[in-house]
C-alpha cells in the first residue's frame, strides 16, 4: 500500500463514520497500521496502530485525533437533508470509480438515503438499479453484469447532474 492509498483509505473511513456508518475498532486500528507502514506520519498514528485488543474502545477517539492531525477530519453538512445528499454523491462517486460494488452502493442509496429524502426523482435511477440487482433472476434474460454496468452508468449520470453547491461537499 502506498502512502496515497493509505491516506485515501483513512479519508474513506472518516467519511463512513461521519455519515453514521459503523466502522469497527479493529478496522480503525488496521487502517492506522496500514498508514504507519506506508509512511504516513502523525503524532497519534503509532498509538492507534499499536492498540491491543483490550484497548479497542480507545480506537474511535484516537482515529479522530489522527484524522484531525492529518487534516482529514470530515464533517458532513449539519442539515440532515443536505447530509443525506452529500452521502448520496459520495456513494455514487464510489460506484462510478469502482471502489464500491454497485449492488452494495445502490442498496445503500435506496435503503439509507432515498427513503430519508422521500424518494426524490434524482435518485430514482439508482433506486431502480438497486431493485433490479436485489431481485435479479437468471430468467430475466439480462446478465447480472449488465445490471452492474447499468448501475455504474446511473451513478455517473447522477454525478454529472450534481449541482455545484452539492459538489463542494
C-alpha positions as CSV (number, residue, x, y, z in Angstrom):
1,X,0.0,0.0,0.0
2,X,1.4,3.4,-1.0
3,X,1.2,6.5,1.2
4,X,-1.5,7.9,-1.0
5,X,-3.5,4.7,-0.8
6,X,-3.3,4.8,3.0
7,X,-4.4,8.4,3.1
8,X,-7.3,7.6,0.8
9,X,-8.3,4.6,3.0
10,X,-8.2,6.8,6.1
11,X,-10.2,9.5,4.4
12,X,-12.8,7.0,3.2
13,X,-13.2,5.6,6.7
14,X,-13.5,9.1,8.2
15,X,-16.4,9.8,5.7
16,X,-18.1,6.4,6.5
17,X,-18.0,7.3,10.2
18,X,-19.1,10.9,9.6
19,X,-22.1,9.6,7.6
20,X,-23.1,7.4,10.5
21,X,-21.9,4.0,9.2
22,X,-20.5,1.6,11.8
23,X,-16.8,1.0,11.4
24,X,-15.3,-1.5,13.9
25,X,-12.4,-0.6,16.1
26,X,-10.4,-3.5,14.5
27,X,-10.8,-1.8,11.1
28,X,-9.7,1.6,12.5
29,X,-6.6,0.0,14.1
30,X,-5.8,-1.9,10.9
31,X,-6.1,1.3,8.8
32,X,-3.8,3.0,11.3
33,X,-1.3,0.2,11.0
34,X,-1.5,0.3,7.1
35,X,-0.9,4.0,7.2
36,X,2.0,3.7,9.5
37,X,3.7,1.0,7.4
38,X,3.0,3.1,4.2
39,X,5.0,6.1,5.7
40,X,2.1,8.3,6.9
41,X,3.3,10.5,9.8
42,X,1.1,11.8,12.6
43,X,1.8,12.2,16.3
44,X,-1.0,9.8,17.3
45,X,-0.8,7.3,14.5
46,X,1.5,4.9,16.2
47,X,-0.7,4.9,19.3
48,X,-3.7,4.0,17.1
49,X,-1.8,1.3,15.2
50,X,-0.5,-0.2,18.3
51,X,-3.7,-0.6,20.3
52,X,-4.2,-4.0,21.8
53,X,-7.5,-5.9,21.7
54,X,-8.3,-4.8,25.2
55,X,-7.7,-1.2,24.2
56,X,-10.1,-1.3,21.2
57,X,-12.6,1.1,22.9
58,X,-10.0,3.8,22.6
59,X,-9.7,3.4,18.8
60,X,-12.6,5.8,17.7
61,X,-11.3,8.7,19.6
62,X,-7.7,8.1,18.6
63,X,-8.8,7.7,14.9
64,X,-10.5,11.1,15.1
65,X,-7.4,12.6,16.6
66,X,-5.2,11.1,13.8
67,X,-7.7,12.5,11.2
68,X,-7.5,15.9,12.8
69,X,-3.7,15.8,12.8
70,X,-3.7,14.8,9.1
71,X,-6.3,17.4,8.2
72,X,-8.6,14.6,7.0
73,X,-11.4,15.0,9.6
74,X,-14.7,15.2,7.7
75,X,-17.9,16.9,8.9
76,X,-21.0,16.3,6.9
77,X,-23.4,19.2,6.4
78,X,-25.3,20.0,9.7
79,X,-28.7,19.9,7.9
80,X,-29.9,16.3,7.8
81,X,-31.2,16.6,4.3
82,X,-28.0,18.1,3.0
83,X,-26.0,15.4,4.8
84,X,-28.1,12.7,3.0
85,X,-27.5,14.4,-0.3
86,X,-23.8,14.6,0.4
87,X,-23.8,10.9,1.3
88,X,-25.6,10.1,-2.0
89,X,-23.0,11.9,-4.0
90,X,-20.2,10.2,-2.1
91,X,-21.7,6.7,-2.5
92,X,-22.4,7.4,-6.2
93,X,-18.8,8.5,-6.7
94,X,-17.6,5.2,-5.2
95,X,-19.9,3.2,-7.5
96,X,-18.7,5.3,-10.5
97,X,-15.0,4.9,-9.7
98,X,-15.3,1.2,-9.0
99,X,-14.3,1.4,-5.3
100,X,-17.8,0.2,-4.2
101,X,-19.7,-2.7,-5.5
102,X,-22.7,-1.4,-7.5
103,X,-25.1,-3.8,-5.6
104,X,-23.9,-2.6,-2.2
105,X,-23.8,1.0,-3.3
106,X,-27.2,1.2,-4.9
107,X,-28.7,-0.6,-1.9
108,X,-27.1,2.0,0.4
109,X,-28.7,4.8,-1.7
110,X,-32.0,3.0,-1.7
111,X,-32.2,2.0,1.9
112,X,-30.2,4.6,3.8
113,X,-30.6,7.7,1.7
114,X,-33.5,7.8,-0.8
115,X,-36.1,6.8,1.8
116,X,-35.0,9.5,4.2
117,X,-35.3,12.1,1.4
118,X,-38.8,10.9,0.3
119,X,-37.5,9.1,-2.8
120,X,-36.6,12.1,-4.9
121,X,-36.6,11.8,-8.7
122,X,-32.8,12.4,-8.9
123,X,-32.2,9.1,-7.1
124,X,-34.9,7.1,-8.9
125,X,-32.5,5.6,-11.5
126,X,-30.2,4.4,-8.7
127,X,-33.1,3.0,-6.6
128,X,-34.3,1.2,-9.8
129,X,-30.9,-0.3,-10.2
130,X,-30.9,-1.4,-6.5
131,X,-34.3,-3.1,-7.0
132,X,-33.1,-4.9,-10.2
133,X,-29.8,-6.0,-8.6
134,X,-31.5,-7.1,-5.4
135,X,-34.2,-9.2,-7.2
136,X,-32.3,-10.4,-10.2
137,X,-33.1,-13.7,-11.6
138,X,-31.4,-15.6,-14.4
139,X,-34.8,-15.9,-16.2
140,X,-34.9,-12.1,-16.9
141,X,-32.7,-12.5,-20.0
142,X,-30.2,-9.9,-18.8
143,X,-27.0,-10.7,-17.1
144,X,-26.1,-9.6,-13.6
145,X,-23.0,-8.0,-15.0
146,X,-25.2,-5.9,-17.4
147,X,-27.2,-4.7,-14.4
148,X,-24.0,-3.8,-12.6
149,X,-22.9,-1.8,-15.6
150,X,-26.3,-0.1,-15.7
151,X,-25.8,0.9,-12.0
152,X,-22.4,2.3,-12.7
153,X,-23.8,4.4,-15.6
154,X,-26.7,5.6,-13.4
155,X,-24.2,6.7,-10.8
156,X,-22.1,8.5,-13.4
157,X,-25.2,10.2,-14.8
158,X,-26.3,11.2,-11.2
159,X,-22.9,12.7,-10.6
160,X,-22.9,14.6,-13.9
161,X,-26.1,16.4,-12.9
162,X,-24.7,17.3,-9.4
163,X,-25.4,20.9,-8.6
164,X,-22.3,22.9,-7.8
165,X,-23.4,23.7,-4.3
166,X,-23.6,19.9,-3.6
167,X,-20.2,19.3,-5.3
168,X,-18.4,21.3,-2.7
169,X,-19.4,18.8,0.0
